[in-house]
Amino acid sequence: MISCESCAFYVYDDEFEEYFCDVNMDEDDTARLMSGQYKECPFWRNGDEYDTVKHQM
Protein backbone atom coordinates (compact mmCIF):
# COMPACT_ATOMS: atom_id res chain seq x y z
CA MET A 1 0.00 0.00 0.00
CA ILE A 2 1.25 3.48 -0.86
CA SER A 3 1.71 5.85 2.06
CA CYS A 4 0.00 9.24 2.08
CA GLU A 5 3.04 10.81 3.72
CA SER A 6 5.02 10.45 0.48
CA CYS A 7 2.24 11.82 -1.76
CA ALA A 8 2.47 15.22 -3.45
CA PHE A 9 -1.18 15.90 -2.56
CA TYR A 10 -0.66 15.38 1.19
CA VAL A 11 -0.29 18.97 2.42
CA TYR A 12 -0.15 20.75 5.76
CA ASP A 13 -2.90 23.19 6.69
CA ASP A 14 -1.63 25.95 9.01
CA GLU A 15 -5.12 26.95 10.07
CA PHE A 16 -6.11 23.49 11.32
CA GLU A 17 -2.51 22.44 12.12
CA GLU A 18 -2.87 19.05 10.44
CA TYR A 19 -2.16 17.27 7.16
CA PHE A 20 -4.87 16.44 4.64
CA CYS A 21 -5.30 15.10 1.11
CA ASP A 22 -5.64 18.00 -1.33
CA VAL A 23 -7.04 16.04 -4.29
CA ASN A 24 -10.20 17.39 -5.88
CA MET A 25 -12.39 14.27 -5.84
CA ASP A 26 -16.04 13.99 -6.72
CA GLU A 27 -18.50 12.14 -4.47
CA ASP A 28 -18.17 8.87 -6.39
CA ASP A 29 -14.38 8.80 -6.09
CA THR A 30 -14.56 9.60 -2.39
CA ALA A 31 -17.11 6.83 -1.79
CA ARG A 32 -14.98 4.28 -3.69
CA LEU A 33 -11.86 5.28 -1.78
CA MET A 34 -13.58 5.09 1.61
CA SER A 35 -15.33 1.79 0.85
CA GLY A 36 -12.01 0.09 0.17
CA GLN A 37 -12.66 -0.68 -3.51
CA TYR A 38 -9.16 0.57 -4.35
CA LYS A 39 -6.15 -1.43 -3.17
CA GLU A 40 -4.01 1.66 -3.65
CA CYS A 41 -4.98 5.30 -3.97
CA PRO A 42 -5.45 6.10 -7.68
CA PHE A 43 -4.56 9.75 -7.05
CA TRP A 44 -1.17 9.12 -5.42
CA ARG A 45 1.71 11.01 -7.01
CA ASN A 46 5.32 10.93 -5.86
CA GLY A 47 6.03 14.01 -3.77
CA ASP A 48 9.81 13.56 -3.89
CA GLU A 49 11.05 16.33 -6.18
CA TYR A 50 14.58 14.91 -6.13
CA ASP A 51 13.32 11.62 -7.56
CA THR A 52 11.92 13.52 -10.56
CA VAL A 53 15.24 15.32 -11.12
CA LYS A 54 17.12 11.99 -11.09
CA HIS A 55 15.11 10.86 -14.12
CA GLN A 56 15.86 14.07 -15.99
CA MET A 57 19.62 13.72 -15.65
PDB file of N, CA, C and O in Angstrom:
ATOM      1  N   MET A   1       0.840  -1.184   0.000  1.00  0.00           N
ATOM      2  CA  MET A   1       0.000   0.000   0.000  1.00  0.00           C
ATOM      3  C   MET A   1       0.881   1.242   0.000  1.00  0.00           C
ATOM      4  O   MET A   1       1.899   1.281   0.692  1.00  0.00           O
ATOM      5  N   ILE A   2       0.507   2.234  -0.753  1.00  0.00           N
ATOM      6  CA  ILE A   2       1.252   3.480  -0.858  1.00  0.00           C
ATOM      7  C   ILE A   2       0.899   4.380   0.324  1.00  0.00           C
ATOM      8  O   ILE A   2      -0.266   4.497   0.703  1.00  0.00           O
ATOM      9  N   SER A   3       1.912   5.007   0.895  1.00  0.00           N
ATOM     10  CA  SER A   3       1.713   5.850   2.059  1.00  0.00           C
ATOM     11  C   SER A   3       1.363   7.279   1.661  1.00  0.00           C
ATOM     12  O   SER A   3       1.959   7.843   0.743  1.00  0.00           O
ATOM     13  N   CYS A   4       0.401   7.851   2.354  1.00  0.00           N
ATOM     14  CA  CYS A   4      -0.004   9.242   2.078  1.00  0.00           C
ATOM     15  C   CYS A   4       1.124  10.219   2.379  1.00  0.00           C
ATOM     16  O   CYS A   4       1.216  11.269   1.743  1.00  0.00           O
ATOM     17  N   GLU A   5       1.977   9.890   3.333  1.00  0.00           N
ATOM     18  CA  GLU A   5       3.040  10.809   3.725  1.00  0.00           C
ATOM     19  C   GLU A   5       4.021  11.104   2.590  1.00  0.00           C
ATOM     20  O   GLU A   5       4.705  12.127   2.623  1.00  0.00           O
ATOM     21  N   SER A   6       4.100  10.233   1.594  1.00  0.00           N
ATOM     22  CA  SER A   6       5.017  10.453   0.476  1.00  0.00           C
ATOM     23  C   SER A   6       4.307  11.013  -0.761  1.00  0.00           C
ATOM     24  O   SER A   6       4.921  11.143  -1.821  1.00  0.00           O
ATOM     25  N   CYS A   7       3.034  11.341  -0.634  1.00  0.00           N
ATOM     26  CA  CYS A   7       2.241  11.823  -1.762  1.00  0.00           C
ATOM     27  C   CYS A   7       2.364  13.334  -1.922  1.00  0.00           C
ATOM     28  O   CYS A   7       2.445  14.066  -0.936  1.00  0.00           O
ATOM     29  N   ALA A   8       2.378  13.787  -3.154  1.00  0.00           N
ATOM     30  CA  ALA A   8       2.467  15.216  -3.450  1.00  0.00           C
ATOM     31  C   ALA A   8       1.198  15.961  -3.038  1.00  0.00           C
ATOM     32  O   ALA A   8       1.241  17.172  -2.824  1.00  0.00           O
ATOM     33  N   PHE A   9       0.085  15.265  -2.924  1.00  0.00           N
ATOM     34  CA  PHE A   9      -1.181  15.895  -2.561  1.00  0.00           C
ATOM     35  C   PHE A   9      -1.418  15.963  -1.053  1.00  0.00           C
ATOM     36  O   PHE A   9      -2.417  16.534  -0.615  1.00  0.00           O
ATOM     37  N   TYR A  10      -0.522  15.394  -0.258  1.00  0.00           N
ATOM     38  CA  TYR A  10      -0.660  15.384   1.194  1.00  0.00           C
ATOM     39  C   TYR A  10      -0.003  16.649   1.731  1.00  0.00           C
ATOM     40  O   TYR A  10       1.222  16.714   1.836  1.00  0.00           O
ATOM     41  N   VAL A  11      -0.798  17.645   2.067  1.00  0.00           N
ATOM     42  CA  VAL A  11      -0.287  18.971   2.423  1.00  0.00           C
ATOM     43  C   VAL A  11      -0.675  19.351   3.847  1.00  0.00           C
ATOM     44  O   VAL A  11      -1.633  18.826   4.414  1.00  0.00           O
ATOM     45  N   TYR A  12       0.093  20.274   4.403  1.00  0.00           N
ATOM     46  CA  TYR A  12      -0.147  20.749   5.758  1.00  0.00           C
ATOM     47  C   TYR A  12      -1.003  22.002   5.733  1.00  0.00           C
ATOM     48  O   TYR A  12      -0.743  22.921   4.957  1.00  0.00           O
ATOM     49  N   ASP A  13      -2.016  22.040   6.575  1.00  0.00           N
ATOM     50  CA  ASP A  13      -2.899  23.193   6.694  1.00  0.00           C
ATOM     51  C   ASP A  13      -2.552  23.932   7.985  1.00  0.00           C
ATOM     52  O   ASP A  13      -2.750  23.409   9.081  1.00  0.00           O
ATOM     53  N   ASP A  14      -2.031  25.159   7.843  1.00  0.00           N
ATOM     54  CA  ASP A  14      -1.630  25.946   9.007  1.00  0.00           C
ATOM     55  C   ASP A  14      -2.816  26.314   9.896  1.00  0.00           C
ATOM     56  O   ASP A  14      -2.682  26.381  11.118  1.00  0.00           O
ATOM     57  N   GLU A  15      -3.954  26.549   9.295  1.00  0.00           N
ATOM     58  CA  GLU A  15      -5.123  26.955  10.070  1.00  0.00           C
ATOM     59  C   GLU A  15      -5.588  25.846  11.019  1.00  0.00           C
ATOM     60  O   GLU A  15      -5.883  26.104  12.186  1.00  0.00           O
ATOM     61  N   PHE A  16      -5.653  24.611  10.510  1.00  0.00           N
ATOM     62  CA  PHE A  16      -6.112  23.488  11.320  1.00  0.00           C
ATOM     63  C   PHE A  16      -4.966  22.728  11.975  1.00  0.00           C
ATOM     64  O   PHE A  16      -5.193  21.852  12.810  1.00  0.00           O
ATOM     65  N   GLU A  17      -3.728  23.066  11.595  1.00  0.00           N
ATOM     66  CA  GLU A  17      -2.512  22.437  12.123  1.00  0.00           C
ATOM     67  C   GLU A  17      -2.537  20.917  11.961  1.00  0.00           C
ATOM     68  O   GLU A  17      -2.264  20.170  12.900  1.00  0.00           O
ATOM     69  N   GLU A  18      -2.874  20.478  10.741  1.00  0.00           N
ATOM     70  CA  GLU A  18      -2.873  19.051  10.438  1.00  0.00           C
ATOM     71  C   GLU A  18      -2.682  18.838   8.934  1.00  0.00           C
ATOM     72  O   GLU A  18      -2.858  19.763   8.141  1.00  0.00           O
ATOM     73  N   TYR A  19      -2.327  17.629   8.559  1.00  0.00           N
ATOM     74  CA  TYR A  19      -2.159  17.266   7.156  1.00  0.00           C
ATOM     75  C   TYR A  19      -3.486  16.761   6.598  1.00  0.00           C
ATOM     76  O   TYR A  19      -4.307  16.203   7.326  1.00  0.00           O
ATOM     77  N   PHE A  20      -3.685  16.963   5.296  1.00  0.00           N
ATOM     78  CA  PHE A  20      -4.875  16.441   4.637  1.00  0.00           C
ATOM     79  C   PHE A  20      -4.572  16.181   3.168  1.00  0.00           C
ATOM     80  O   PHE A  20      -3.576  16.670   2.633  1.00  0.00           O
ATOM     81  N   CYS A  21      -5.433  15.414   2.526  1.00  0.00           N
ATOM     82  CA  CYS A  21      -5.301  15.100   1.108  1.00  0.00           C
ATOM     83  C   CYS A  21      -5.947  16.223   0.307  1.00  0.00           C
ATOM     84  O   CYS A  21      -7.126  16.522   0.492  1.00  0.00           O
ATOM     85  N   ASP A  22      -5.179  16.843  -0.580  1.00  0.00           N
ATOM     86  CA  ASP A  22      -5.642  18.004  -1.332  1.00  0.00           C
ATOM     87  C   ASP A  22      -6.036  17.649  -2.768  1.00  0.00           C
ATOM     88  O   ASP A  22      -5.844  18.454  -3.680  1.00  0.00           O
ATOM     89  N   VAL A  23      -6.581  16.458  -2.969  1.00  0.00           N
ATOM     90  CA  VAL A  23      -7.036  16.038  -4.293  1.00  0.00           C
ATOM     91  C   VAL A  23      -8.493  16.440  -4.453  1.00  0.00           C
ATOM     92  O   VAL A  23      -9.299  16.250  -3.542  1.00  0.00           O
ATOM     93  N   ASN A  24      -8.825  16.990  -5.600  1.00  0.00           N
ATOM     94  CA  ASN A  24     -10.195  17.393  -5.879  1.00  0.00           C
ATOM     95  C   ASN A  24     -10.961  16.175  -6.401  1.00  0.00           C
ATOM     96  O   ASN A  24     -10.938  15.879  -7.596  1.00  0.00           O
ATOM     97  N   MET A  25     -11.643  15.472  -5.485  1.00  0.00           N
ATOM     98  CA  MET A  25     -12.388  14.266  -5.837  1.00  0.00           C
ATOM     99  C   MET A  25     -13.873  14.579  -5.882  1.00  0.00           C
ATOM    100  O   MET A  25     -14.361  15.440  -5.149  1.00  0.00           O
ATOM    101  N   ASP A  26     -14.588  13.871  -6.750  1.00  0.00           N
ATOM    102  CA  ASP A  26     -16.038  13.994  -6.721  1.00  0.00           C
ATOM    103  C   ASP A  26     -16.589  12.996  -5.698  1.00  0.00           C
ATOM    104  O   ASP A  26     -15.825  12.233  -5.108  1.00  0.00           O
ATOM    105  N   GLU A  27     -17.886  12.997  -5.488  1.00  0.00           N
ATOM    106  CA  GLU A  27     -18.500  12.143  -4.471  1.00  0.00           C
ATOM    107  C   GLU A  27     -18.300  10.660  -4.762  1.00  0.00           C
ATOM    108  O   GLU A  27     -18.112   9.868  -3.838  1.00  0.00           O
ATOM    109  N   ASP A  28     -18.338  10.280  -6.021  1.00  0.00           N
ATOM    110  CA  ASP A  28     -18.172   8.875  -6.387  1.00  0.00           C
ATOM    111  C   ASP A  28     -16.767   8.385  -6.056  1.00  0.00           C
ATOM    112  O   ASP A  28     -16.601   7.300  -5.499  1.00  0.00           O
ATOM    113  N   ASP A  29     -15.755   9.182  -6.398  1.00  0.00           N
ATOM    114  CA  ASP A  29     -14.378   8.802  -6.094  1.00  0.00           C
ATOM    115  C   ASP A  29     -14.156   8.691  -4.585  1.00  0.00           C
ATOM    116  O   ASP A  29     -13.503   7.759  -4.116  1.00  0.00           O
ATOM    117  N   THR A  30     -14.696   9.631  -3.842  1.00  0.00           N
ATOM    118  CA  THR A  30     -14.560   9.599  -2.386  1.00  0.00           C
ATOM    119  C   THR A  30     -15.214   8.354  -1.811  1.00  0.00           C
ATOM    120  O   THR A  30     -14.635   7.701  -0.943  1.00  0.00           O
ATOM    121  N   ALA A  31     -16.402   8.015  -2.277  1.00  0.00           N
ATOM    122  CA  ALA A  31     -17.109   6.825  -1.789  1.00  0.00           C
ATOM    123  C   ALA A  31     -16.327   5.554  -2.108  1.00  0.00           C
ATOM    124  O   ALA A  31     -16.221   4.663  -1.265  1.00  0.00           O
ATOM    125  N   ARG A  32     -15.778   5.465  -3.325  1.00  0.00           N
ATOM    126  CA  ARG A  32     -14.980   4.282  -3.692  1.00  0.00           C
ATOM    127  C   ARG A  32     -13.733   4.161  -2.832  1.00  0.00           C
ATOM    128  O   ARG A  32     -13.370   3.065  -2.405  1.00  0.00           O
ATOM    129  N   LEU A  33     -13.082   5.282  -2.582  1.00  0.00           N
ATOM    130  CA  LEU A  33     -11.860   5.276  -1.779  1.00  0.00           C
ATOM    131  C   LEU A  33     -12.162   4.869  -0.342  1.00  0.00           C
ATOM    132  O   LEU A  33     -11.427   4.076   0.246  1.00  0.00           O
ATOM    133  N   MET A  34     -13.224   5.400   0.220  1.00  0.00           N
ATOM    134  CA  MET A  34     -13.581   5.095   1.606  1.00  0.00           C
ATOM    135  C   MET A  34     -14.131   3.681   1.782  1.00  0.00           C
ATOM    136  O   MET A  34     -13.991   3.093   2.854  1.00  0.00           O
ATOM    137  N   SER A  35     -14.753   3.135   0.743  1.00  0.00           N
ATOM    138  CA  SER A  35     -15.330   1.790   0.854  1.00  0.00           C
ATOM    139  C   SER A  35     -14.282   0.693   0.710  1.00  0.00           C
ATOM    140  O   SER A  35     -14.561  -0.477   0.970  1.00  0.00           O
ATOM    141  N   GLY A  36     -13.082   1.074   0.296  1.00  0.00           N
ATOM    142  CA  GLY A  36     -12.015   0.087   0.165  1.00  0.00           C
ATOM    143  C   GLY A  36     -11.983  -0.603  -1.186  1.00  0.00           C
ATOM    144  O   GLY A  36     -11.335  -1.640  -1.325  1.00  0.00           O
ATOM    145  N   GLN A  37     -12.664  -0.058  -2.185  1.00  0.00           N
ATOM    146  CA  GLN A  37     -12.656  -0.679  -3.509  1.00  0.00           C
ATOM    147  C   GLN A  37     -11.295  -0.577  -4.176  1.00  0.00           C
ATOM    148  O   GLN A  37     -10.965  -1.397  -5.033  1.00  0.00           O
ATOM    149  N   TYR A  38     -10.500   0.419  -3.795  1.00  0.00           N
ATOM    150  CA  TYR A  38      -9.164   0.571  -4.353  1.00  0.00           C
ATOM    151  C   TYR A  38      -8.153  -0.095  -3.429  1.00  0.00           C
ATOM    152  O   TYR A  38      -8.214   0.092  -2.213  1.00  0.00           O
ATOM    153  N   LYS A  39      -7.225  -0.867  -3.986  1.00  0.00           N
ATOM    154  CA  LYS A  39      -6.154  -1.431  -3.172  1.00  0.00           C
ATOM    155  C   LYS A  39      -5.117  -0.367  -2.869  1.00  0.00           C
ATOM    156  O   LYS A  39      -4.511  -0.363  -1.797  1.00  0.00           O
ATOM    157  N   GLU A  40      -4.916   0.537  -3.818  1.00  0.00           N
ATOM    158  CA  GLU A  40      -4.011   1.665  -3.650  1.00  0.00           C
ATOM    159  C   GLU A  40      -4.726   2.914  -4.131  1.00  0.00           C
ATOM    160  O   GLU A  40      -5.618   2.845  -4.976  1.00  0.00           O
ATOM    161  N   CYS A  41      -4.335   4.041  -3.595  1.00  0.00           N
ATOM    162  CA  CYS A  41      -4.979   5.296  -3.970  1.00  0.00           C
ATOM    163  C   CYS A  41      -4.668   5.615  -5.439  1.00  0.00           C
ATOM    164  O   CYS A  41      -3.498   5.683  -5.816  1.00  0.00           O
ATOM    165  N   PRO A  42      -5.684   5.809  -6.261  1.00  0.00           N
ATOM    166  CA  PRO A  42      -5.453   6.098  -7.679  1.00  0.00           C
ATOM    167  C   PRO A  42      -4.944   7.521  -7.924  1.00  0.00           C
ATOM    168  O   PRO A  42      -4.523   7.844  -9.035  1.00  0.00           O
ATOM    169  N   PHE A  43      -4.979   8.364  -6.906  1.00  0.00           N
ATOM    170  CA  PHE A  43      -4.561   9.752  -7.052  1.00  0.00           C
ATOM    171  C   PHE A  43      -3.135   9.989  -6.565  1.00  0.00           C
ATOM    172  O   PHE A  43      -2.611  11.094  -6.707  1.00  0.00           O
ATOM    173  N   TRP A  44      -2.502   8.967  -5.993  1.00  0.00           N
ATOM    174  CA  TRP A  44      -1.171   9.120  -5.420  1.00  0.00           C
ATOM    175  C   TRP A  44      -0.177   9.561  -6.484  1.00  0.00           C
ATOM    176  O   TRP A  44      -0.152   9.022  -7.590  1.00  0.00           O
ATOM    177  N   ARG A  45       0.643  10.548  -6.134  1.00  0.00           N
ATOM    178  CA  ARG A  45       1.713  11.013  -7.005  1.00  0.00           C
ATOM    179  C   ARG A  45       2.944  11.245  -6.144  1.00  0.00           C
ATOM    180  O   ARG A  45       2.850  11.810  -5.054  1.00  0.00           O
ATOM    181  N   ASN A  46       4.080  10.817  -6.626  1.00  0.00           N
ATOM    182  CA  ASN A  46       5.316  10.927  -5.859  1.00  0.00           C
ATOM    183  C   ASN A  46       5.593  12.387  -5.510  1.00  0.00           C
ATOM    184  O   ASN A  46       5.640  13.244  -6.393  1.00  0.00           O
ATOM    185  N   GLY A  47       5.774  12.662  -4.230  1.00  0.00           N
ATOM    186  CA  GLY A  47       6.032  14.013  -3.773  1.00  0.00           C
ATOM    187  C   GLY A  47       7.505  14.330  -3.635  1.00  0.00           C
ATOM    188  O   GLY A  47       7.870  15.426  -3.209  1.00  0.00           O
ATOM    189  N   ASP A  48       8.363  13.370  -3.996  1.00  0.00           N
ATOM    190  CA  ASP A  48       9.808  13.562  -3.887  1.00  0.00           C
ATOM    191  C   ASP A  48      10.325  14.267  -5.135  1.00  0.00           C
ATOM    192  O   ASP A  48      10.484  13.643  -6.184  1.00  0.00           O
ATOM    193  N   GLU A  49      10.586  15.568  -5.024  1.00  0.00           N
ATOM    194  CA  GLU A  49      11.055  16.334  -6.180  1.00  0.00           C
ATOM    195  C   GLU A  49      12.420  15.859  -6.661  1.00  0.00           C
ATOM    196  O   GLU A  49      12.715  15.933  -7.855  1.00  0.00           O
ATOM    197  N   TYR A  50      13.250  15.378  -5.754  1.00  0.00           N
ATOM    198  CA  TYR A  50      14.582  14.911  -6.134  1.00  0.00           C
ATOM    199  C   TYR A  50      14.504  13.647  -6.981  1.00  0.00           C
ATOM    200  O   TYR A  50      15.357  13.420  -7.838  1.00  0.00           O
ATOM    201  N   ASP A  51      13.499  12.837  -6.748  1.00  0.00           N
ATOM    202  CA  ASP A  51      13.317  11.625  -7.558  1.00  0.00           C
ATOM    203  C   ASP A  51      13.021  11.999  -9.007  1.00  0.00           C
ATOM    204  O   ASP A  51      13.499  11.338  -9.929  1.00  0.00           O
ATOM    205  N   THR A  52      12.241  13.048  -9.209  1.00  0.00           N
ATOM    206  CA  THR A  52      11.921  13.524 -10.556  1.00  0.00           C
ATOM    207  C   THR A  52      13.171  14.038 -11.247  1.00  0.00           C
ATOM    208  O   THR A  52      13.375  13.773 -12.432  1.00  0.00           O
ATOM    209  N   VAL A  53      14.005  14.762 -10.530  1.00  0.00           N
ATOM    210  CA  VAL A  53      15.237  15.319 -11.115  1.00  0.00           C
ATOM    211  C   VAL A  53      16.189  14.200 -11.526  1.00  0.00           C
ATOM    212  O   VAL A  53      16.874  14.317 -12.542  1.00  0.00           O
ATOM    213  N   LYS A  54      16.240  13.120 -10.752  1.00  0.00           N
ATOM    214  CA  LYS A  54      17.117  11.991 -11.088  1.00  0.00           C
ATOM    215  C   LYS A  54      16.792  11.435 -12.464  1.00  0.00           C
ATOM    216  O   LYS A  54      17.697  11.048 -13.203  1.00  0.00           O
ATOM    217  N   HIS A  55      15.506  11.389 -12.819  1.00  0.00           N
ATOM    218  CA  HIS A  55      15.105  10.860 -14.118  1.00  0.00           C
ATOM    219  C   HIS A  55      15.431  11.819 -15.254  1.00  0.00           C
ATOM    220  O   HIS A  55      15.563  11.393 -16.401  1.00  0.00           O
ATOM    221  N   GLN A  56      15.561  13.097 -14.956  1.00  0.00           N
ATOM    222  CA  GLN A  56      15.856  14.071 -15.993  1.00  0.00           C
ATOM    223  C   GLN A  56      17.339  14.134 -16.315  1.00  0.00           C
ATOM    224  O   GLN A  56      17.723  14.629 -17.375  1.00  0.00           O
ATOM    225  N   MET A  57      18.155  13.650 -15.435  1.00  0.00           N
ATOM    226  CA  MET A  57      19.622  13.717 -15.646  1.00  0.00           C
ATOM    227  C   MET A  57      20.117  12.644 -16.567  1.00  0.00           C
ATOM    228  O   MET A  57      21.315  12.569 -16.840  1.00  0.00           O
TER     229      MET A  57
END
